[in-house]
């Protein structure tokens, strides 16, 4: 087979060889241009993601996150959902579909920009909530007004029997500063004297072990509810 191809090439005139080589060169140049355009378009496109994650300040709360992970801004972001529910388990108007994200759209979201809102507390009615699966439809434009549509599935079962072990240090610091401010206010106002509490390293470790044990007990109670 190789010999036959060699004979054919040898029979071709130099003009034909040049023409074939030029055609091959033009083909690969065209492919390179197409790939370059795709890469440039990707760099100039927004990428909207919708998901839920645990609230850092309280492990049983889930927050809804709408984030632009692309390299360009997103415009006219429209959100729709196939299910609605009361966010705070109350019979009021504070429902998922009544959030401004869904009713009024999001006009503009820059790269790495996000919107965040409380979504659900999974402790109350845990057995029912952990089975929820919600579809959120998104539609948004890039700077050329090209429209991108996606469907994001929010499946709460991924949080089944999971928990955060402790609060982040930043939230503990924040709460302690608040307490100090209240104590100083009480001293200045004359309501009560400032209390100074000291704690040894061993006592601090015992406190952490107690917190972990309480967390384990909560998890066990949630598991027992499933068996009932």
N, C-alpha and C positions, 0 to 999 in steps of 0.2 A: 504494500500500500504506500509506504514512504517513497519507494522507488518510482511509482507511478506519479505521485505528486511532484517529485523532483523533475521528472521528464516534462511534465506539463509546464512547470515554472521555467525550465530551460527553453521551451519553445516560444514563450511569451517574449514580445519585444520589450525593450527598456521602457517604452512609453506606457505599456500596459502594467508593468511592475510598479512604475511610479504612480500610476492612477490608483492601483489597488492599495498601495501603501498610504496614499493620500486619503482614500476613502476610510481605511481603518483608523487613521489618525483623527479624521473628522468625527467618526463614530464615538471614539473614546473621549474626545474633547466635548462633544455634545452631552455624553453621560456625566462628565465632570461638572458641566454647567448646571445640569438638572440637579445633581446632588448638592451643589453649592447653593442653589436657590432654595432647596428644601431646608438646608441648614440655616440659612439666613431667615427664612420664614419662621422656623422653630424658635430662633433667638428673639424674633420680634412678636412672638405670640404669648398671650397670657395663658395660664393654666390654673383653672379654678378647681379647688378640692373642698369637699364638704364632708365632715366627719365629727364624731363625738369623742371626747376624752374626759378623764376624771378631773374634777376641780381640785387644784393643788391644796386648797385650804380645807377641803372636806371630802373624804374618800367616797362617800355614798352619793355625792352629787355628780352628775354628768353635764358637761357644757357642750353646746353646739358651736362648731368652729367653721367659718367660711373663710378660706384663705387663698390668696393668689400666689401660687408657687412658680409662676412663670417669670420670664425676664422682661415682660412688657405689661402695661396697664390693661385692665379689663373694664369695659364700659357696659352700661345698661344691663346689669345682672338681674335676671329674673329667676325666682325660685318658686316651685310648686311642690306640694306633697300630696300623697294619696291618702293620708290619714291625719286626723286632727285629735288633739287631746288637751286637757287642762294641764299646764306646766306645773302648777303648785297643788294639784289634787284638790282644787276648790271649784265650786260651781260659779265661775266668773268668766269674764271675757279674755282672760290672759291665757290664750291658747296658742298652739304652734302656728296655725294659719293666720292669727291676728298679729304676729310679730311684724314689725316694720320691714324686716328683710323680705317677707313674703307678700305683704300688702302693697308696699310702696317701692319695691325694688331697691337695688344699690346702684347709684348712678356711676360711681367710679371707685376702683380699687387698685392701688399701685402695686408694683412688685413687692412681695413679702407683706403686703397689707392684709389685714384680716378683720372680721367682725366676730364677736363672741357673745353668747347669751346662755343663761341657765336653761338647761334642757329637761332634766328629770332627776328626781331623787329615787334611787332604786330600792331604798329600805322599805318604804311603804308599798304594800301590795307587791312584794318582791316576786312572787310566783307568777303573777300576771305580766308584770313589766319586763321581766328578763326574757320573755318569749316574743317581745315585740320586734317586728321587722318593718321598717318604714322606707319607702322610696322617695327620694328628693330629686326632682327634675331641675336641671339648670340650663340656662341659655344666656350667652353673653357675647359681646362684640370685641374685636381687636381694633387697632387704630385705623384699619382699612375698612371697618364696618363689616368684616366677615363674621358670620355667626357660628358659634360652637355650641353644641348641645350634648349634655351628658346626663346619665342617671346614676345617682349614688345610693347605695343600699346601706341603711343604718340598721345593723343587726345587734341588738343588745345582748344576745346570748354569749357574745365573746367576753362579757364581763361576769359571767356566772361563776360564783365561788371565788372571786378575786377581790383583792383589797390592797390598799396602801398601808404599809406597816406603821409609818409615823408621819407627822407633819414635817414639812421642810423647815430647816432652821430659820429661814427668813421670816416665816409666819410666827414662829415662836418668839423671835426677837420683837416683831411688831406688837404682839399681844403683851409682852412684858413691858415694853415702852408705854403702852396704853395704861397698864396697871400702875406703873410708876407715876405717870401724870395724874391719875386719879388720886393716888396716895398723897402727892404733893398738894393737890387742890384741897383735899380734906384737911391737911395740916394747916394750910394758909387760911382756910375758912373756919378753922377751929372746931370742926366736927369730931375729929379723932386724931390721935397721934400716929405718926408714921411707924410702921412695923418693919423691922429689919430681920429677915429670915436667912439663916445660914444653912448650908447643906453640904455634907461631906461627899467625897467621891463614891464611897460605898452606898450611901443613901441615894445618890443620883442613879447608880446602876440598878438598885432595887426598884426605883421608880420606873425606869425604862422596862425592866422585866415585867412589872405590873401592867404597864401599858400594853406590852406585847401579849400578855396573858388575857387581858380584856378583849383585845382584837381577835384572838383565837376563839374566845367564848362566843363572840358575835358571829363569827364564821360558822361555828358548830351549830349555833341556834338557827342560822339560815338554812343549813343542810337538813336539820331536823324538821324544819317547816316543810321541806320538799317531800319528806317521807310521810307526813300526816295525810 
